[in-house]
């Protein structure tokens, strides 16, 4: 769950086991990256400089994601047997009036109904750049753009991506299922404080009739 700075202050997602979250707030991202790497590599013998190189790349990716409005980056470390199934989910907050950017060539877009509200869903294949998972070549991208309640026109953008284009169908099913689990968590209404009642004073024993 992450604070969004609107009246719908948080969002919540149900993620499968094997996904790791990096909070993109400047004061949190380094600690989350370090915790992720500890969970993955503590007690594991690795090539010299590998973990530090991954840390540098992850922090750079996190910084770039934050610059485009990202609030959280989720990374999939799921495996099918011994095979890693790399994927990522970037959660971003878009200002009022903003839509889906990027190259829409060959994209398939439609309106869908999610429990959190109506969403614009777009899937496409795009060139992938080198990333912390060592990804090059094409990538499958699925986006869900959902209006945030009480956000004066702002939207939440879920951007899923994976280089495993050969597994597009099962990955799209997984991504859509995660998007369907999105919810907005509203702050509890402030409780009205009643004025304190005047203390009741019991008469002293000597005063009793």
C-alpha positions as CSV (number, residue, x, y, z in Angstrom):
1,X,0.0,0.0,0.0
2,X,1.3,3.4,-0.9
3,X,0.4,7.0,0.0
4,X,-0.8,9.0,-3.0
5,X,-1.3,12.4,-1.5
6,X,-5.0,12.7,-2.4
7,X,-8.2,12.2,-0.5
8,X,-8.0,8.6,-1.7
9,X,-4.7,8.5,0.1
10,X,-3.6,4.9,-0.6
11,X,-3.9,2.2,-3.2
12,X,-3.6,-1.5,-2.5
13,X,-2.7,-4.4,-4.8
14,X,-2.7,-8.1,-4.4
15,X,0.5,-9.4,-5.8
16,X,1.6,-13.0,-6.3
17,X,4.4,-14.5,-4.2
18,X,7.7,-13.7,-5.7
19,X,7.1,-10.0,-6.4
20,X,9.2,-7.3,-4.6
21,X,8.3,-3.7,-4.0
22,X,10.6,-0.7,-4.2
23,X,9.1,2.5,-2.7
24,X,10.3,5.3,-5.1
25,X,10.3,8.0,-2.5
26,X,13.8,9.4,-2.3
27,X,14.2,8.6,1.4
28,X,13.0,5.0,0.9
29,X,14.3,3.7,-2.4
30,X,17.8,2.8,-1.4
31,X,16.7,0.9,1.7
32,X,14.2,-1.1,-0.3
33,X,16.7,-1.9,-3.0
34,X,19.2,-3.1,-0.3
35,X,16.6,-5.2,1.4
36,X,15.6,-6.8,-1.9
37,X,19.3,-7.7,-2.7
38,X,19.9,-9.1,0.7
39,X,16.9,-11.4,0.4
40,X,18.1,-12.6,-3.0
41,X,21.8,-12.9,-2.4
42,X,22.5,-13.4,1.3
43,X,24.6,-16.6,1.6
44,X,24.9,-16.9,-2.1
45,X,28.3,-16.9,-3.8
46,X,28.3,-14.4,-6.7
47,X,30.7,-13.0,-9.2
48,X,32.6,-10.0,-7.7
49,X,30.8,-6.8,-8.3
50,X,27.6,-8.4,-9.4
51,X,25.4,-7.3,-6.5
52,X,26.9,-3.8,-6.5
53,X,26.2,-3.5,-10.2
54,X,22.6,-4.6,-9.7
55,X,22.2,-2.1,-6.9
56,X,23.5,0.7,-9.1
57,X,21.2,-0.3,-12.0
58,X,18.1,-0.7,-9.8
59,X,18.7,2.7,-8.1
60,X,19.1,4.3,-11.6
61,X,15.9,2.7,-12.8
62,X,14.1,3.8,-9.6
63,X,15.2,7.4,-10.1
64,X,14.0,7.4,-13.7
65,X,10.6,5.9,-12.7
66,X,10.2,8.5,-10.0
67,X,10.8,11.3,-12.5
68,X,7.8,10.3,-14.6
69,X,5.5,10.2,-11.6
70,X,6.2,6.7,-10.3
71,X,5.4,6.0,-6.7
72,X,6.2,2.3,-6.5
73,X,8.2,-0.2,-8.6
74,X,7.3,-3.9,-8.3
75,X,9.7,-6.5,-9.7
76,X,8.8,-10.1,-10.4
77,X,11.3,-12.7,-9.2
78,X,8.9,-15.6,-9.9
79,X,10.3,-18.8,-11.3
80,X,8.9,-21.6,-13.4
81,X,11.2,-24.4,-12.1
82,X,14.7,-22.9,-12.5
83,X,13.7,-20.4,-15.1
84,X,13.2,-16.8,-14.0
85,X,10.1,-15.1,-15.2
86,X,11.1,-11.4,-15.3
87,X,8.4,-8.8,-15.2
88,X,7.8,-5.4,-13.6
89,X,5.0,-3.2,-12.5
90,X,5.4,0.6,-12.3
91,X,2.6,2.4,-10.4
92,X,2.5,6.1,-11.4
93,X,0.3,9.1,-10.5
94,X,-0.7,11.2,-13.5
95,X,-2.0,14.7,-13.3
96,X,-5.5,15.7,-14.4
97,X,-5.9,15.5,-18.2
98,X,-2.9,13.2,-18.7
99,X,-3.4,10.2,-20.9
100,X,-1.3,7.2,-22.1
101,X,1.9,8.4,-23.8
102,X,4.5,6.5,-25.8
103,X,4.4,4.9,-29.2
104,X,0.9,3.5,-29.9
105,X,1.8,1.7,-33.1
106,X,0.2,-1.7,-33.1
107,X,-1.3,-1.1,-29.7
108,X,-4.7,-2.5,-28.7
109,X,-6.7,-0.3,-26.4
110,X,-10.2,-0.6,-24.9
111,X,-12.2,0.4,-21.9
112,X,-12.6,-2.2,-19.2
113,X,-14.5,-2.3,-15.9
114,X,-12.3,-3.0,-12.8
115,X,-13.6,-3.2,-9.2
116,X,-11.6,0.1,-8.6
117,X,-13.4,1.8,-11.5
118,X,-13.4,2.1,-15.3
119,X,-10.0,1.8,-16.8
120,X,-8.3,2.4,-20.2
121,X,-6.4,-0.8,-21.0
122,X,-3.7,-0.9,-23.6
123,X,-1.4,-3.7,-24.6
124,X,1.6,-3.4,-27.0
125,X,5.0,-4.7,-27.9
126,X,7.8,-2.2,-27.6
127,X,11.6,-2.3,-27.8
128,X,13.1,-2.8,-24.3
129,X,16.2,-1.1,-23.1
130,X,18.9,-2.7,-21.0
131,X,17.6,-3.0,-17.4
132,X,18.5,-4.5,-14.0
133,X,17.3,-7.9,-15.2
134,X,19.6,-7.9,-18.2
135,X,16.7,-7.4,-20.6
136,X,17.3,-6.5,-24.3
137,X,15.0,-6.9,-27.3
138,X,11.2,-6.6,-27.4
139,X,9.0,-6.4,-24.4
140,X,5.3,-7.0,-23.7
141,X,3.7,-3.9,-22.1
142,X,0.2,-3.7,-20.6
143,X,-1.1,-0.5,-19.1
144,X,-4.2,0.2,-17.0
145,X,-5.2,3.8,-16.5
146,X,-7.7,4.3,-13.7
147,X,-9.2,7.5,-12.4
148,X,-8.5,8.1,-8.7
149,X,-11.6,9.0,-6.6
150,X,-11.5,12.5,-5.1
151,X,-8.3,13.3,-7.0
152,X,-9.6,16.3,-9.0
153,X,-9.1,14.5,-12.3
154,X,-5.9,12.7,-11.5
155,X,-5.3,9.0,-12.5
156,X,-3.3,6.0,-11.4
157,X,-1.4,4.2,-14.1
158,X,-0.3,0.6,-13.8
159,X,2.4,-0.3,-16.3
160,X,3.3,-4.0,-16.6
161,X,6.2,-5.1,-18.7
162,X,8.1,-8.3,-19.5
163,X,10.6,-9.4,-22.1
164,X,8.9,-12.9,-22.2
165,X,6.8,-12.1,-25.3
166,X,6.5,-15.8,-26.1
167,X,4.4,-16.1,-22.9
168,X,2.2,-13.1,-23.7
169,X,-1.1,-14.9,-23.1
170,X,-0.5,-16.2,-19.6
171,X,1.4,-13.0,-18.6
172,X,-1.5,-10.8,-19.8
173,X,-3.9,-13.0,-17.7
174,X,-1.6,-12.5,-14.7
175,X,-1.3,-8.7,-15.2
176,X,-5.0,-8.3,-15.7
177,X,-5.7,-10.3,-12.5
178,X,-3.3,-8.0,-10.6
179,X,-5.0,-4.9,-12.0
180,X,-8.4,-6.4,-11.0
181,X,-7.2,-6.5,-7.4
182,X,-6.5,-2.7,-7.3
183,X,-8.4,-0.8,-4.6
184,X,-8.3,2.7,-3.2
185,X,-8.2,3.1,0.5
186,X,-10.0,6.1,1.8
187,X,-8.9,7.8,5.1
188,X,-11.2,7.2,8.0
189,X,-13.4,10.2,8.7
190,X,-12.3,12.2,11.7
191,X,-14.3,11.4,14.8
192,X,-16.0,14.3,16.3
193,X,-14.7,15.0,19.8
194,X,-17.4,15.5,22.3
195,X,-16.8,18.1,25.1
196,X,-15.7,16.4,28.2
197,X,-18.5,16.1,30.8
198,X,-18.1,17.9,34.0
199,X,-16.8,15.6,36.7
200,X,-19.3,14.3,39.1
201,X,-18.4,15.1,42.7
202,X,-19.6,12.7,45.4
203,X,-20.3,14.4,48.8
204,X,-18.0,13.6,51.6
205,X,-19.4,11.1,54.2
206,X,-19.8,13.9,56.7
207,X,-22.1,15.8,54.4
208,X,-24.5,12.9,53.8
209,X,-27.9,13.3,55.5
